[in-house]
Amino acid sequence: MRMLTVLLSALAVAVAPAVAAAEVAEPPPAQSHVVYQRAAFRAGTAEGVAAGRALSFRSPAGTMEYTDALGTKTWEYARWTGPEQAVGFPATELIASWTADTPPGTWIQVEMRGTSPDTKWYVLGRWAYGDADIRRTSVSGQRDADGTVSVDTFVAAGGRPIDSYRLRVTLHRLPGTARGPVVRSLGAMASAVPDRADVPASPAGGAWGIELPVPRRSQNVHEGHYPEWDGGGEAWCSPTSTTMVMGRWHRLPTRKDTAWVDPADPDPEVDHAARHTYDYDYEGAGNWPFNTAYAGHHGLDGFVTRLRSLTELERMIRYGIPVITSQSFKAEELPGAGYSTNGHLMVIIGFTRTGDVIANDPASKDNEAVRRVYPRAAFERVWQRSTGGISYIIRPPHHPLPPSAPGLPANW
């Protein structure tokens, strides 16, 4: 848990990008400021990388030693540093996310640096799909006068918001390895989200009556599984949700991939996702960009952003894209949930004809019970108030995203 059956519908079949061409009224600009910027690799500074639509390892820029629980190894590295990116407002948080191919003997490190004001480089993740070469990890203990890193999020110090930043990604491979990692996408979401006691329900966004066909998966049927990766149950809401969306796109791990899972397991792909998203420093599978990176390994494009409202989220549903949302709440704040949580992920798959939220909520006793309907106003309030609208957007690379909300900075 991060602190803080398929239902077919004739309406879902009718969902297509053409449906979303008709614009709907957006709410007035919210107090939240959010922008998502995708890196253009050709614009950066390359040290040993080939930079085109993706970043690939061309030749070593140097060597370094890295030590973790698996021991000390020497690695060749190459590096790409992005240009300065203006945010457009004073941002208090930044989350980077990426997709990459990391064959055996390779890994990547993603960093950010504020450039106005100037900060040091902060590590936002050390990523490998597998777990035999390094321990996939966030880096705790990064705190100074400019800010801190909370698992996967750079948080600016009070009075020190950032107006611009740079990203850096370092590609590592074992000496003598012919192949290196390939970074297919990299981006960052910068935001300034005020504390809010209440959040009003947003108006209709054109998706009322649409429900997308998304497989149902319960985290609770995995209670006690694989304690080395946090033991299932409530700890696995994020990988369970990620798995559901991957199932929507038919991009799940193969039987060969999951052959190590206990044959009695009802949904081995969930255990597989938990293992391959597990953060060995955070000691959990709820690292947001690690989940989108896992989906990326399976051929999908994924990133972490904030959506400002359910009106915005409806744009995704109209384009056939389910959205994973992060929120915390007390049981009485979200009627129909029946539980309280300090941080929970679920999949929004559509809206009722009256605008209420249809969710595949993995905090359910079994797969059949996963589909829930939550009151629109209550859901929007807890989602926006607790995390400022944190969301995973996961889709095939060639499946179009909807136009972003007019008059507001692009957040996808």
C-alpha positions in Angstrom: 0.0 0.0 0.0 1.3 3.4 -0.9 1.1 5.8 2.1 -0.5 8.7 1.4 -15.3 -11.7 -15.4 -14.7 -8.7 -17.6 -17.7 -6.5 -17.9 -18.5 -5.9 -21.6 -20.6 -3.0 -22.5 -22.1 -2.0 -25.9 -21.3 1.5 -25.0 -17.6 0.7 -24.4 -17.4 -0.9 -27.8 -18.6 2.4 -29.3 -15.9 4.4 -27.6 -13.4 5.8 -30.1 -11.2 8.8 -30.5 -13.8 10.3 -32.9 -16.3 10.4 -30.1 -14.1 12.7 -28.1 -13.8 15.3 -30.8 -16.8 17.1 -29.4 -15.5 19.5 -26.7 -17.3 19.7 -23.4 -17.2 22.5 -20.9 -14.3 22.5 -18.5 -14.4 23.7 -15.0 -12.7 27.0 -14.3 -8.9 26.7 -13.6 -8.5 24.9 -10.3 -6.2 26.0 -7.5 -3.9 23.1 -8.5 -1.2 23.9 -11.0 0.0 20.9 -12.9 2.2 20.4 -16.0 3.5 17.2 -17.6 6.5 17.5 -20.0 7.9 14.6 -22.0 11.6 14.7 -22.8 12.7 15.2 -26.4 16.0 13.2 -26.4 17.5 14.9 -29.4 17.5 18.2 -27.5 19.7 17.0 -24.7 23.4 16.5 -24.1 24.6 13.0 -25.0 27.6 11.3 -23.3 28.0 7.9 -24.9 24.3 7.5 -25.9 22.6 7.5 -29.2 19.7 10.0 -28.9 16.8 9.8 -31.2 13.2 8.7 -30.5 14.8 6.6 -27.7 18.1 6.6 -25.8 20.4 3.7 -26.4 23.9 2.8 -25.2 26.4 3.6 -27.9 29.8 3.6 -26.1 30.9 3.9 -22.5 31.5 7.4 -21.1 33.2 5.9 -18.1 33.0 3.2 -15.5 31.8 3.2 -11.9 31.3 0.9 -9.0 27.9 0.3 -7.4 27.3 -1.6 -4.2 24.0 -2.9 -2.9 22.7 -6.1 -1.2 23.8 -8.1 -4.2 27.4 -7.0 -3.8 29.8 -4.6 -5.5 30.1 -4.6 -9.3 31.8 -2.4 -11.9 29.5 -0.9 -14.5 30.1 0.9 -17.8 27.8 3.9 -18.1 26.5 6.4 -20.7 24.4 9.5 -19.9 21.9 11.9 -21.3 21.2 15.3 -19.7 18.1 17.1 -20.7 17.8 20.9 -21.4 16.3 23.2 -18.9 12.5 23.0 -18.7 10.5 25.9 -17.6 7.5 24.9 -15.4 5.4 28.0 -15.9 4.6 28.4 -12.2 6.4 27.9 -8.8 6.3 24.1 -8.4 6.5 22.4 -5.0 6.7 18.8 -6.3 8.1 16.9 -9.2 7.7 13.2 -10.2 9.6 11.7 -13.1 8.4 8.5 -14.9 9.8 6.5 -17.7 9.7 3.4 -19.8 12.8 1.4 -20.6 14.1 -2.0 -21.7 16.7 -3.3 -19.3 18.0 -6.7 -20.4 20.0 -8.8 -18.0 23.2 -7.0 -17.0 21.8 -3.5 -17.3 19.9 -0.8 -15.4 19.2 2.9 -15.4 19.2 5.8 -12.9 16.9 8.8 -13.2 17.7 12.1 -11.6 16.4 15.7 -11.5 17.9 19.0 -10.6 16.1 22.3 -10.0 17.7 25.1 -12.1 15.7 28.0 -10.8 16.7 28.0 -8.0 19.7 25.8 -8.5 19.8 22.6 -6.6 21.9 19.5 -6.5 21.0 16.4 -8.6 18.5 14.2 -6.7 18.1 10.5 -7.6 14.4 9.6 -8.3 14.9 6.0 -9.1 17.3 3.2 -9.9 15.4 0.9 -12.2 15.8 -2.6 -13.6 13.0 -4.9 -14.7 14.7 -7.9 -13.2 16.1 -8.3 -9.7 19.3 -10.3 -10.3 21.8 -7.5 -11.2 20.8 -4.6 -8.8 18.1 -4.1 -6.2 15.5 -1.9 -7.9 15.3 1.1 -5.5 14.4 4.6 -4.6 17.0 6.4 -2.5 16.0 7.6 1.0 18.0 10.2 3.0 18.1 12.9 0.2 17.3 16.0 2.2 18.9 19.5 2.2 18.0 23.1 2.3 16.4 23.0 -1.2 14.2 19.9 -0.8 13.8 16.3 -0.1 12.9 13.1 -2.0 10.0 11.2 -0.6 10.2 7.7 -2.3 9.5 8.8 -5.9 8.7 12.5 -5.4 10.9 15.5 -5.1 9.4 17.9 -2.6 10.7 21.5 -2.6 11.6 23.0 0.7 9.3 25.6 2.1 9.8 28.9 0.3 12.0 27.2 -2.3 9.6 26.2 -5.2 11.3 25.4 -8.5 10.5 27.4 -11.7 12.6 25.1 -13.9 14.4 21.8 -13.8 16.5 19.4 -15.8 16.3 15.6 -16.0 19.2 13.2 -16.3 19.3 9.5 -17.0 22.3 7.3 -16.8 22.4 3.9 -18.6 24.5 1.1 -17.1 25.8 -2.2 -18.4 28.3 -4.8 -17.3 31.6 -4.5 -19.1 31.7 -6.7 -22.1 28.0 -6.7 -22.5 26.9 -6.2 -26.1 23.5 -4.8 -25.3 22.7 -1.9 -23.1 19.5 -0.5 -21.7 17.1 1.5 -24.0 15.1 4.3 -22.6 11.9 4.7 -24.7 10.3 7.6 -22.8 11.0 9.9 -20.0 9.0 12.8 -18.6 8.2 14.7 -15.4 5.1 16.1 -13.8 5.6 19.3 -11.8 2.8 20.6 -9.6 1.7 23.0 -6.9 -1.3 21.6 -5.0 -2.6 23.6 -2.1 -4.1 22.1 1.0 -7.8 22.0 0.6 -10.5 21.2 3.1 -13.1 20.5 0.4 -13.2 20.0 -3.4 -16.4 20.6 -5.3 -17.6 18.0 -7.8 -16.7 18.9 -11.4 -19.2 19.0 -14.2 -19.8 16.3 -16.8 -17.0 15.5 -19.2 -18.8 13.5 -21.8 -18.2 10.0 -20.4 -21.4 9.4 -18.5 -22.8 6.0 -19.4 -19.5 4.7 -20.7 -17.9 1.6 -19.0 -14.7 0.1 -20.3 -14.1 -3.7 -20.3 -11.3 -4.1 -17.8 -10.4 -7.4 -16.1 -11.2 -7.6 -12.3 -8.4 -8.5 -9.9 -8.6 -8.6 -6.1 -5.5 -7.8 -4.0 -7.0 -9.6 -1.0 -6.9 -13.1 -2.6 -3.1 -12.7 -2.4 -3.0 -12.1 1.3 0.2 -13.7 2.7 1.8 -14.4 -0.7 5.5 -13.8 -1.1 6.4 -11.9 2.0 9.8 -11.0 0.5 7.8 -8.6 -1.8 5.5 -7.3 0.9 3.1 -10.2 1.3 0.1 -9.4 -0.8 -3.2 -8.1 0.5 -3.5 -4.4 1.0 0.2 -3.9 0.2 -0.4 -4.9 -3.4 -3.0 -2.4 -4.5 -0.7 -0.7 -7.0 0.6 -3.8 -8.9 -2.9 -5.3 -8.8 -4.3 -2.1 -10.4 -1.5 -2.0 -12.9 -2.2 -5.6 -13.8 -5.9 -4.8 -14.5 -5.0 -2.1 -16.9 -2.4 -4.2 -18.6 -5.1 -6.8 -19.0 -7.3 -4.2 -20.7 -4.6 -3.9 -23.4 -3.8 -7.7 -23.5 -0.2 -7.1 -22.4 0.2 -9.4 -19.4 3.2 -11.5 -18.6 3.2 -14.9 -20.3 2.9 -18.3 -18.6 6.6 -18.7 -19.0 7.2 -15.4 -17.2 5.0 -16.5 -14.3 6.2 -20.1 -14.1 7.9 -19.4 -10.7 4.5 -18.5 -9.1 2.8 -21.1 -6.9 0.4 -23.0 -9.3 -2.4 -22.6 -6.7 -2.3 -18.8 -7.2 -5.5 -17.5 -8.7 -3.9 -14.7 -10.7 -0.2 -15.2 -11.1 0.2 -12.0 -13.1 -0.5 -10.0 -9.9 2.4 -11.8 -8.0 4.6 -11.2 -11.0 3.8 -7.5 -11.0 4.4 -7.2 -7.3 7.9 -8.7 -7.6 8.9 -6.5 -10.6 7.6 -3.3 -9.0 9.0 -3.9 -5.6 11.2 -1.0 -4.3 13.9 -2.4 -2.0 14.4 0.8 -0.1 10.8 1.7 0.3 10.1 -2.0 1.0 6.9 -2.0 -1.0 5.3 -2.3 -4.4 3.6 1.1 -4.4 6.4 3.2 -6.0 4.3 5.1 -8.6 6.9 5.3 -11.5 8.1 1.8 -10.9 4.6 0.6 -11.7 4.3 2.5 -15.0 7.8 1.4 -15.9 6.8 -2.2 -15.3 3.9 -1.7 -17.8 6.4 -0.2 -20.1 8.5 -3.4 -20.1 5.4 -5.1 -21.5 5.1 -2.8 -24.5 2.9 -0.1 -23.1 3.5 3.6 -22.6 3.0 4.7 -19.1 3.6 7.8 -17.0 2.5 9.4 -13.7 0.7 12.7 -13.6 -2.0 14.6 -11.7 -5.5 15.1 -13.2 -7.2 18.2 -11.9 -10.8 16.8 -11.9 -13.1 14.0 -12.9 -14.0 16.1 -15.9 -10.4 15.7 -17.1 -10.4 12.0 -16.2 -13.6 11.6 -18.4 -11.5 12.6 -21.4 -9.4 9.5 -20.9 -12.5 7.2 -20.6 -13.9 8.7 -23.8 -10.7 7.6 -25.5 -10.9 4.1 -24.1 -8.2 4.6 -21.5 -8.8 3.4 -17.9 -7.1 5.5 -15.3 -5.4 4.3 -12.1 -5.9 6.8 -9.2 -4.3 7.2 -5.8 -6.2 8.4 -2.8 -6.6 8.0 1.0 -9.8 8.3 3.0 -11.8 7.3 6.0 -14.6 4.8 5.4 -17.3 7.3 6.0 -15.8 9.7 3.4 -16.4 7.3 0.5 -19.8 5.6 0.7 -19.6 2.0 -0.6 -16.0 1.4 0.2 -16.4 -0.1 3.6 -12.7 0.5 4.6 -10.3 3.2 5.5 -6.9 3.7 4.0 -3.7 5.8 4.3 -3.0 5.2 0.6 -4.7 3.1 -2.0 -4.8 2.6 -5.8 -7.8 1.6 -7.9 -8.8 1.7 -11.6 -11.5 4.0 -12.9 -13.2 2.2 -15.7 -16.1 4.5 -16.4 -19.1 6.4 -15.2 -22.8 5.6 -14.6 -25.5 7.4 -16.6 -25.8 9.9 -13.7 -22.0 10.6 -13.5 -21.0 8.4 -10.5 -17.6 6.7 -10.7 -17.3 3.0 -11.7 -14.1 1.6 -10.3 -12.3 -1.7 -10.3 -11.3 -1.5 -6.6 -8.8 -4.2 -5.7 -9.6 -3.9 -2.0 -12.3 -6.4 -2.4 -12.9 -9.9 -1.1 -12.6 -11.6 -4.5 -12.5 -10.8 -8.2 -16.2 -10.8 -8.6 -16.6 -8.1 -5.9 -14.0 -5.7 -7.5 -16.5 -3.6 -9.5 -17.8 -0.8 -7.3 -19.8 2.4 -7.9 -18.7 5.4 -5.8 -20.6 8.7 -5.6 -19.1 11.3 -7.9 -18.7 14.1 -5.3 -17.3 11.9 -2.6 -14.8 10.2 -4.8 -13.6 13.4 -6.3 -13.2 15.0 -2.9 -11.0 12.3 -1.4 -8.9 11.8 -4.6 -8.2 15.5 -5.1 -7.9 16.4 -1.4 -5.5 13.5 -0.5 -3.1 13.3 -3.4 -4.0 16.2 -5.7 -5.3 13.8 -8.4 -2.3 11.4 -8.7 -2.9 9.1 -11.7 -1.2 6.5 -13.8 -1.9 6.7 -17.5 -1.1 3.4 -19.3 -1.9 2.6 -22.9 -0.3 1.2 -26.0 2.1 3.7 -27.6 0.0 4.2 -30.7 -3.3 4.5 -28.9 -4.0 8.3 -29.0 -4.3 10.4 -25.9 -7.2 12.9 -25.8 -6.6 16.6 -26.3 -5.6 18.2 -23.0 -8.0 20.6 -21.3 -8.1 23.9 -23.2 -6.6 26.9 -21.5 -4.6 24.9 -18.9 -1.0 23.6 -19.0 -0.9 20.2 -20.6 -0.8 17.4 -17.9 -0.3 14.5 -20.4 
